[in-house]
Amino acid sequence: MGFAYLARYYLKRTLRHRTLVLAGLALPLIGGVIGIALPGANARLVCAWACPAACAMLVFAWIWLLGQMDRVGGLTDGIGSTPLPGNVIMASRVAAGAALLAAQMTVFTAVLVLIH
């Protein structure tokens, strides 16, 4: 119960930040367009590998920043006083990040399919 609630909370919290949403959507869009625009199969292959890696780094940076914001804001202390184990908090952040990465890869795949 607590895991799903926290993951949904972190996902909603991220979707409220327009800058994060725009960056999360712009990265796979730009990566897909660059992958199509580059001549040669090797360049497209590099782009097809680099864009998901860049999206994953963006999501992991988001998870780290979210943890820092929670520590500064006192949310970590508040959740720490609940009966939830400590690994549930981090696992819920990772689950929310995986959902964001899946959405980014869906956009990336859609760009590649629609343009190509």
Buried (B, 14 or more C-beta within 10 A) or exposed (E): EBBEEBBBBBBEBBBEEEEBBEEBEEBBBBBBBBBBEBEEEEEBEEBBEEBBEBBBEBBEEBBEEBBEEBEEEEBBEEBEEEEBEEEBBEBBBBBBBBBBBEBBBEBBEEBBEEEE
